[in-house]
Amino acid sequence: MSARPKVAFFEFTSCEGCQLTVLDALQDHPELLDAIEIVQFREAMSERGQDYQIAFIEGSCSRPSDEAKLKEIRAQASIVIALGACAHLGGINAIRNRAPLAEVRAYVYGDKAEWFETYPARAISAVIPVDAVLPGCPIDRRELVRAVTHLLQGRLPYIPDQPLCIECKLKENVCVYQRGKVCLGPITLAGCDAICPTYGDGCEGCRGLIAHPNLESLRLVMAEHGVPEAEIEAKMTMFLTNQMEALQEAG
Amino acid sequence: MAKNIKVDVHHITRVEGHGNIVVDVRNGELKQCELQIVETPRFFEAMLRGRPYLESSHITSRICGICAVGHATASLRATEKALGITLSDQTVLLRRLNFHGEIMDSHILHTYMLVAPDFLGVGSVIPLARSAPDVVLRALRMKKLAGDLCKTLCGRHTHPIALTVGGFTHFPSNDELIALRERLEAMRDDVDATVELFQKLEMPAFERDTEYIALHKDDEYCFIDGVIASTDGGTWPVEKYRSVTNEDIVPHSSAKHCRNQRDAYMVGALARFNVNYNQLHSKAKAAAIALGIKPKCTNPYMNSVAQIVEIVHCVEDAIILLDKVLAKGVTWEDPAPPARLSGEGVGACDVPRGTLFHNYVIEDGRVVEANCIIPTGQNLANVEADMRALVPTILDQTQEQITQALEMLVRAYDPCISCSSHMLDVRFE
């Protein structure tokens, strides 16, 4: 990697909130602009350099025509990083995969549904190989800065495989189950500083599953706290639709 | 003058989301003039169906990273009206304060980072970091404060956590609010410098009168609730939004087009300024005079200037709101409970880019029907009407100049295209 690597940002089906988080990280770390050279960032700049080495990709792949663009980026970049839950998991977009596609299209576009191409929302790793992931909805600013540091050191961003509960305990939060709420902390990858429980809400699983989630144990905890089956199902399918489906297929 | 011009801007930059500008002039005659919305369809309305009502605001904030608080708030208001929930005075004050944080954050992003480069002859804010570091650092400083205001109240601006049906799940301490108040007071110098900077940027001269629509209240500059009001006269309760927005599907846009009393109408900062000028804080009115904008302003490029006026308003009003909250001190209170678990409600907010509607039908605690109408969608027909009026007046310019004038016009509307591509009016059967 050159001393000041050329970096490009791209987005597919997403809210562009992760790229905004990148911009916001500059508030506290303006030195990032000296460390990397951003050659493409459509949301923030008109310049469009094609000679990037690192590509950050936000958003899910949700239509056939996105695939060629993803492959083009992969062909150029030495390192491709999925930026945020949509690119990492399919994210919130994948909620719609649970209903028949024809029904979803007809509900929103009526008899004009055929005008607008779409298919089930997927992680970008379903289309191209991905070298690293910055999880979350949105990404965590500090994790982004750490990731850039890792890249400058010539290694891939590293995220420890541990559940959110560890961070939550370190923050000395009262467990949200004790506050009558449902939380996916035991099975979700840490790294967000347990931000949702800290602000009084249960973890929604936006950072994806840890490597070996004990789903059965979590379901027992939920049952002990009287969480109805339908609510468990809803929690497990807010950000994790694709991962849950993959687990089921794997048995 | 017979002239051929072909403008084809693929994926216009420095806007949120994906749009193309296509203009075709042959022998001096305008053949085609479109803002194509090529954003992938997103289907949020379909995604909400079957979900528990408590999830709606967390799902729909993901419509947009820039106006996440706005979507969450409109979503909460729709749910709260559907379920007969009455909010405490503290909740209303804290939500307004949180909203000011988002308006400031979004407007600072748009005016400094997306619009200003056009006037300073650069492609983005990045070269400015070297050529005009004080301007960039000021923008980052102001944006950080706006973000911190949101963070203090709801955990983060993108995507809010503590905003929930009936209230909040977390409360700031009085000390945190006092610290915010001090920082807002200290921000006044930056706000003055911002007004000074935009005084110097000369907006392109272009006028086209249209219908301006915004939410309105008599006793405050309205961002949440209120009634729908028009500069052409008339007010409508927000529940009647469909009779104002009248959407059509067009082939070149995955977002629908809207019209009310004319062929098109405009929403956003300029529309709010035109509709609600009387409710602005006196300092914002003074800034408007300094910036040379007065109602009714019919130059769409001035939308960015109206945003500067709103930044002034929000800073001053946030200080007033903080004083009101601090006078009583913050109380930890449980969210107000629902009176019922079935019903229909319309939530309306004037988010940074204009009026936003969320409309849900809830049955037994689950969303069964959902419709969201987004500001950028409402503006699309108006942008194209502006483009059609503008192009014939600038045909003597070079193709490059014409392209830039059109890009700047689209950018002035501050379009949020990821939002709009699912702003389709879903009819409940």
Interface residues (C-beta under 8 A of the other chain):
Chain A: F12 T13 S14 C15 E16 G17 C18 Q19 L20 T21 L23 D24 L26 Q27 D28 P30 L33 I38 F41 R42 E43 A44 M45 S46 E47 R48 S62 R63 D66 G91 I92 N93 I95 R96 A99 E103 V104 R105 Y107 V108 Y109 G110 K112 W115 F116 T118 C137 P138 I195 C196 T198 Y199 G200 D201 E204 A230 E231 A234 M238
Chain B: H11 T13 R14 V15 E16 G17 T40 P41 R42 F43 E45 A46 M47 R49 G50 R51 P52 E55 H58 I59 R62 I63 C64 G65 I66 A68 L109 M113 L114 P117 G123 S124 V125 I126 A129 L137 L140 R141 K143 K144 G147 C154 G155 R156 T158 H159 I161 A162 T164 F168 T169 H170 I249 P251 S254 S418 C419 H422 L424 V426 R427
